[in-house]
């Protein structure tokens, strides 16, 4: 009952507390309630026999928020789960594995989504029903038998040295040159870059602190080239916006993710470089430092990943490097 009480309190505050505040409140409530006997719910003459699934969904989202999930991730959880439950229109304890399988199959056919997207949906459902089962809200987990959806593994190539140089040469704005050098130097995510302010940059130490997924803080590093271009860009700005990167026209607003992607797309088009987007700079940085001898564990820290498996997805290895290594190690 104590756990239920805490979840209901957190549910009431989720709209106006951020992730860190929710975590602190949850921790403090657990500490305080250790000094009390198990709470009992007040009895009423009229009680609902079955709670709306939306209540359980909100409790689940509260828990995920206290675990550090981003607002964007929580929104995806809400959309996928609420759509599923509205479609099935069944009590939670009546939902079967076949219901979930058929829903995913129909969703793929009607929306023509990729297997990657569909498998992410499966993971969301698995997380939700596993939580319901662990908390005792349902006796069996209908998602436990859902097999992972096979995903075709495509090698996502980093920029070549030639492509990077082409992009540099088509930059007509100081901002754009500083932008692509900063993306390549630091390997930051698009969401991390647009959140940065001018005073977040330490030009003396050539580093910056960014806040990644789950509000995780990490240090990123700026090359001498990126530092030079960034200084020139900032010194030539005439606005008073605190944001590190802004639009080139009034009112000089902070760049958005969409704006950042548009800049990259236009640069790629001008340079005849395909698939030019912010995340590709991140992959390029990771791949290049790995090729030059950085341990995988250190690349993982540079990218802010929690698992090495995730880092491996970003890092492609040149076949010529593999061939050279084989010849060197296997020679007599």
Secondary structure as UniProt FT lines:
FT   HELIX           2..13
FT   TURN            14..16
FT   HELIX           19..33
FT   TURN            34..35
FT   HELIX           53..66
FT   TURN            67..68
FT   HELIX           71..88
FT   HELIX           92..94
FT   HELIX           97..111
FT   HELIX           115..134
FT   TURN            135..136
FT   TURN            142..145
FT   HELIX           161..169
FT   HELIX           174..186
FT   HELIX           190..195
FT   HELIX           198..200
FT   STRAND          201..202
FT   TURN            203..206
FT   STRAND          207..211
FT   HELIX           213..215
FT   STRAND          217..221
FT   HELIX           224..235
FT   TURN            250..251
FT   HELIX           257..271
FT   HELIX           278..291
FT   TURN            292..293
FT   HELIX           296..303
FT   HELIX           308..314
FT   HELIX           319..330
//
